[in-house]
Amino acid sequence: FSSYGGSGGYHTPADSLSTIWPETLRSLAAILTVAVGELAGGNL
């Protein structure tokens, strides 16, 4: 896990949120991409 993600779009006051949310959103995006790809035929 990279602290603060490096994208610079998440400047929340809480350190826990600012570190956890960017990583969580990336993980969810990856999972959703795989899931949608498989539902669409898996040939992305």
RAKATA-V917908 format. One record per backbone hydrogen bond with DSSP energy under -1.0 kcal/mol. NH is the residue of the N-H (numbers start at 1). CO is the residue of the C=O. If there is no record, write none. Layout:
NH|CO  NH|CO
This chain:
5|2  6|4  18|14  19|15  20|16  21|17  24|20  25|21  26|22  27|23  28|24  29|25  30|26  31|27  32|28  33|29  34|30  35|31  36|32  37|33  38|34  39|35  40|36  42|37
